[in-house]
Amino acid sequence: MTPVATPLLEVDNLSVRFHTDRGILPAVDGVSFDVAAGETLAIVGESGSGKSVTAMSILRLVQRPAGEIASGRVMFEGRDLLKLSEQQMQEIRGDGIAMISQEPMSSLNPALTIGLQVGEPLNRHRGLSWSAALQEAEALLRRVHIPDAANRVRAYPHEFSGGMRQRAMIAMALACTPRLIIADEPTTALDVTVQAQILELLKQLTREVGSAMILITHDLGVVARYADRVCVMYAGRVVESGTALEIYEDPRHPYTLGLMASVPRLDDDARQRLVPIDGQPPDLANMPPGCAFAPRCRFAIDRCRREQPALDPVDGSQHRKACFADVTEIH
């Protein structure tokens, strides 16, 4: 799906850094992307690539003073979120933008019932009484397919399974019908069957209410099935972006190719070995000159080690890559 109107969310040249004993770590470096209403954008990359920090920055949840949004704009419905007051951001969190974290047990308050936590956004943002909010919470739990919702609304997080806790987080995120949902690894540590159920549920519910979704994951199988567009991140930067079809059928960055080669496919020869990406991600406190992926790239040339490639269009299309190599001859 290609956005044709003004994007619901537009992230422009976002940079986030952390001040540590080892120096300044550029966790996010000049990231730009947009999301249209009703669209699902997947942000893909291995651990430490900057995916979650990008998501936290959109909601201004990067903890100061260690963390700092150094530059950029985050435009949501025409307003720059980075210029709003904390009180204004509190009105947006949970209402205009909701987030589903990858750790529901640490995100849910163990001392409060599920009903109170699911109903809180309705009490705060919609002005519902607690009695009405709890009734809506029960309806939301049924909507995310939690059995016996009338009793479960009075249960505590430790009484839920991992899959049910994640469903409760989805119910909480959907409570106020947000225009944008950020799902950060929403199926981490869940078995494959529950993963599929939750992702199908998310896609269905966002389609019903017309919400946009940013899906943060390292699972390329999830991306192929649920995403409209994809941003591939490495070492805090977007190294390739495009529609899901463009990324899968015609990947143009060696890192994207490496990610795909390391994932088993049903249509591959069962005797064929997976190809891992050699080396380790760079140390953010000691970044190499030039392209951050060059030390791990089989196709790197001298220019890669001297210059940092820009994210440029491929053949004049929306498909973009940050690479000097001609990967059409690589795959």
C-alpha positions in Angstrom: 0.0 0.0 0.0 1.5 3.3 -1.0 0.5 6.4 0.9 -1.2 9.0 -1.4 -2.3 11.6 1.2 -0.5 13.4 3.9 1.2 10.8 6.2 -0.4 10.2 9.6 3.1 10.0 11.1 6.3 11.4 9.5 9.7 10.9 11.2 12.3 13.2 9.7 16.1 12.9 10.4 15.6 11.5 13.9 18.8 11.1 16.0 18.9 9.7 19.5 22.0 9.3 21.6 22.9 7.9 25.0 25.5 9.4 27.3 27.5 6.5 29.0 30.8 5.9 30.7 32.2 4.8 27.4 31.1 8.0 25.6 28.2 9.0 23.5 26.3 6.2 21.8 24.4 7.1 18.6 21.5 4.7 19.0 19.5 6.3 16.2 21.2 8.2 13.5 19.2 10.3 11.0 16.2 7.9 10.6 13.4 9.0 8.3 10.1 7.3 7.4 6.4 7.9 7.2 3.2 5.9 7.9 -0.2 6.4 6.3 -3.6 5.8 7.9 -4.5 2.1 7.5 -1.0 1.1 6.6 1.4 -1.4 8.4 5.0 -0.4 8.3 7.5 -3.0 9.6 10.9 -1.9 11.0 13.3 -4.8 10.8 16.8 -5.5 12.1 18.8 -7.5 14.6 19.1 -6.6 18.3 20.8 -3.3 18.8 19.9 -1.9 15.4 17.8 1.0 17.0 14.3 -0.3 16.3 12.9 0.0 19.9 14.7 3.2 20.6 13.1 4.7 17.5 9.7 3.6 18.8 10.3 5.0 22.3 11.4 8.3 20.7 8.1 8.7 18.8 6.3 8.7 22.2 9.1 10.7 23.9 9.8 7.9 26.3 13.6 8.0 26.0 14.8 8.4 29.6 16.8 11.6 30.4 19.5 12.5 31.3 21.2 9.4 29.9 19.1 9.4 26.7 18.6 12.4 24.5 16.7 13.1 21.3 19.4 15.1 19.6 17.6 16.2 16.5 14.8 15.6 14.0 11.1 16.0 13.8 8.2 13.6 14.6 5.1 14.9 12.9 1.9 13.3 14.0 -1.3 14.7 12.5 0.5 17.9 11.7 2.1 18.5 15.1 5.7 18.0 16.0 5.7 15.7 19.0 9.2 16.7 20.0 8.0 20.3 20.6 5.0 19.4 22.8 4.9 19.7 26.6 4.9 16.6 28.7 1.2 17.2 29.6 0.3 17.4 25.9 2.3 14.1 25.3 0.4 12.4 28.1 -2.9 13.3 26.3 -1.5 11.6 23.1 -0.1 8.5 24.7 -2.8 5.8 24.8 -5.2 8.0 22.9 -3.7 9.1 19.6 -0.8 6.7 19.7 -0.7 3.4 21.7 2.2 1.1 22.2 2.3 -2.7 22.7 5.6 -3.6 24.4 7.5 -6.8 24.0 7.4 -7.6 27.7 3.8 -7.6 28.9 4.7 -9.0 32.4 6.9 -6.0 33.1 4.5 -3.5 31.5 1.5 -4.7 33.4 1.2 -3.6 37.1 1.1 -6.8 39.2 -0.8 -5.0 42.0 -3.8 -4.0 39.7 -6.4 -6.2 38.1 -6.4 -6.6 34.3 -9.8 -4.7 34.1 -8.5 -1.6 35.9 -5.4 -1.5 33.6 -7.4 -2.0 30.4 -10.0 0.5 31.5 -7.6 3.2 32.6 -7.2 4.8 29.1 -11.0 5.1 28.9 -11.3 6.7 32.3 -8.4 9.1 31.6 -9.0 10.0 27.9 -12.7 9.5 27.5 -13.9 10.5 30.9 -15.8 7.3 31.6 -16.6 6.4 35.2 -14.7 3.5 36.5 -17.9 1.4 36.4 -18.4 2.1 32.7 -14.7 1.7 32.0 -14.7 -1.8 33.6 -17.7 -2.7 31.4 -15.8 -1.6 28.3 -12.7 -3.4 29.5 -14.7 -6.6 29.7 -15.9 -6.0 26.1 -12.4 -5.4 25.0 -11.1 -8.6 26.5 -13.9 -10.5 24.6 -12.8 -8.7 21.5 -9.3 -10.0 21.8 -10.6 -13.5 22.3 -9.9 -13.9 26.1 -12.3 -16.6 27.3 -14.6 -15.9 30.4 -14.0 -12.2 30.1 -16.5 -11.4 32.9 -14.3 -13.2 35.4 -11.0 -12.5 33.8 -11.5 -8.7 34.1 -11.0 -9.2 37.9 -7.9 -11.3 37.5 -4.3 -10.2 38.1 -1.5 -10.4 35.5 0.2 -13.4 37.2 -3.0 -15.3 36.7 -2.8 -14.9 32.9 -0.6 -17.0 30.5 1.9 -15.2 28.3 -0.4 -15.2 25.4 -3.3 -13.9 27.4 -1.2 -11.1 28.9 -0.2 -10.1 25.4 -3.9 -10.1 24.4 -4.6 -7.9 27.4 -1.9 -5.4 26.2 -3.6 -5.4 22.8 -6.9 -4.7 24.4 -5.4 -1.8 26.4 -3.8 -0.4 23.2 -7.1 -0.5 21.3 -9.2 0.9 24.2 -9.4 4.5 22.8 -9.2 3.5 19.1 -5.8 5.1 18.5 -4.9 6.4 15.1 -1.5 4.7 15.4 -0.4 1.5 17.1 3.3 0.8 17.7 3.8 -3.0 18.3 7.3 -3.6 19.5 8.1 -7.4 19.1 4.5 -8.2 20.1 5.0 -12.0 19.9 8.4 -12.3 21.7 8.7 -15.5 23.7 5.3 -16.9 22.6 4.9 -20.2 20.9 4.3 -20.2 17.1 0.6 -20.9 17.3 -0.1 -18.1 19.7 2.2 -15.8 17.6 0.0 -16.3 14.5 -3.2 -15.8 16.5 -2.0 -12.5 18.0 -0.6 -11.1 14.7 -3.8 -12.1 12.8 -5.8 -10.4 15.6 -3.7 -7.2 15.4 -4.1 -7.0 11.7 -7.8 -7.6 11.8 -8.5 -5.1 14.6 -6.3 -2.3 13.0 -8.2 -2.9 9.7 -11.5 -2.7 11.5 -10.8 0.7 13.1 -8.6 2.1 10.3 -5.5 2.5 12.5 -2.0 2.6 11.2 0.5 0.2 12.7 4.3 0.2 13.1 5.4 -3.4 13.6 8.9 -3.8 15.1 10.3 -7.2 14.6 13.3 -9.3 13.6 11.1 -12.0 12.1 11.1 -11.7 8.3 8.3 -14.3 8.1 6.0 -12.0 10.1 7.0 -9.1 7.8 6.2 -11.0 4.6 2.7 -11.8 5.8 1.6 -8.6 7.6 3.5 -5.6 6.4 2.7 -3.2 3.6 6.1 -1.4 3.6 9.4 -2.2 5.3 12.4 -0.3 6.8 15.5 -2.3 7.4 17.7 -0.9 10.1 21.3 -1.5 10.9 23.5 0.3 13.6 20.9 3.0 14.1 20.3 3.8 10.4 17.8 2.8 7.8 19.8 0.9 5.1 16.9 -0.1 2.9 13.2 0.7 2.6 10.4 0.0 0.2 7.2 -2.0 -0.2 7.2 -5.5 1.2 7.1 -6.9 -2.4 10.1 -4.8 -3.4 12.1 -5.8 -0.4 11.4 -9.5 -0.8 11.6 -9.8 -4.6 14.4 -7.4 -5.2 16.5 -6.7 -2.1 19.3 -4.2 -2.8 21.3 -4.0 0.4 23.8 -6.8 1.4 22.4 -6.7 5.0 18.9 -7.4 3.8 20.2 -10.2 1.6 22.0 -11.6 4.6 18.9 -11.5 6.8 16.9 -13.4 4.1 19.6 -16.0 3.6 19.7 -16.8 7.3 15.9 -17.7 7.4 14.7 -21.2 6.4 12.2 -21.3 3.6 9.7 -24.1 2.8 10.5 -23.9 -0.9 14.3 -24.3 -0.4 16.1 -27.6 -0.8 16.0 -29.2 2.7 19.7 -30.1 2.3 20.7 -26.5 1.7 22.5 -24.9 4.6 21.5 -21.5 6.0 24.0 -18.7 5.4 24.8 -16.7 8.6 26.0 -13.1 8.5 29.6 -13.2 9.4 31.0 -11.0 12.3 29.3 -8.9 14.9 27.3 -5.7 14.9 29.5 -2.6 15.4 30.2 -1.1 18.8 28.1 2.1 18.8 30.8 3.8 21.0 33.4 3.1 18.4 31.8 3.2 15.0 33.9 2.4 12.0 34.3 5.1 9.3 32.2 4.8 6.2 29.4 2.2 6.0 28.8 0.5 9.4 28.1 -2.8 7.7 31.3 -2.8 5.6 33.4 -4.9 8.1 30.8 -7.7 7.7 30.0 -7.3 4.1 31.4 -9.7 1.5 30.9 -7.1 -1.3 32.4 -4.1 0.4 34.7 -1.9 -1.8 37.2 0.7 -0.7 34.6 3.5 -1.0 32.4 1.6 1.6 35.2 2.0 4.2 35.6 5.7 3.6 32.2 7.1 2.9 28.8 6.7 4.5 26.2 5.9 1.8 23.0 8.0 1.6 19.6 6.3 1.4 19.0 6.9 -2.3 16.1 5.9 -4.6 16.5 2.7 -6.6 15.6 3.4 -10.3 13.6 6.4 -9.4 11.1 4.4 -7.3 10.1 4.5 -3.6 12.5 1.6 -3.0 15.6 3.1 -1.4 19.0 1.7 -0.4 22.1 3.0 1.4 24.7 1.0 -0.4 27.4 1.7 -3.1 27.4 -1.9 -4.4 25.3 -3.1 -7.3 23.5 -6.0 -5.6 21.6 -6.9 -8.7 24.5 -9.2 -9.6 24.7 -10.5 -6.0 21.4 -12.4 -5.8 
